[in-house]
Amino acid sequence: MQVSIEIATWTQNNHGLFDYESSDLKVSKMMVQNSVYLILNSIIFVYVANRGCG
């Protein structure tokens, strides 16, 4: 079974902060085939997201 997951986050302003008042969303999409891929992709996504915040 294959599942498509779409993650929408707010865009960042010129200070690198998320602009919650903006209507522009950054959408990323991932396809996973089983729970192992889902867990690995989730770990990578959280790592990349945290690098962008700091």
N, C-alpha and C positions, 0 to 999 in steps of 0.2 A: 504494500500500500504506500502511496506517495501523497504527501501533504504539502500544500503551499502555505507559507506563513508570511504575512505582510506586517511590517513594523513601521509605524509612522511616528516621527519625532519632529518637534519644532525646529526650525532653522535657527542658527546662531547669529547673534548680532555682531557688530564690529569689535566688541569686547570679549567675544568667545562665550557669552552667556546665551542660554536659550531664550528666545523672544516669544514668550507665551501669548502676547497680544497679536502676533502675526498670524495671518491666515495661510501662510506658506508652510507646508509640511514637507519634510524629507522622508520619502517612502523607500524602504528597502524590502526586498522580497527574497525569501529563501525556500528552497525545495528540500524536503527531508524524506528519506525513504524508511527510516526506522528510528526508534528512540535513541539509539547511540548517536546517530547523526544529529538529532535534535539537541542532545546534551552537549555535544562538542560545539555545534554552531552557537548555542546559547552562551557557552563559556567564552568563545571568541568574540561574540557580540558585546557582552558585558565588559570584557577587557578593552575593546576598541572604544566603546562608549565612555568608559572611565578615563581613558587616555585623552579623549577630546575635551573632557570637563576640567582638566587640571593643567 
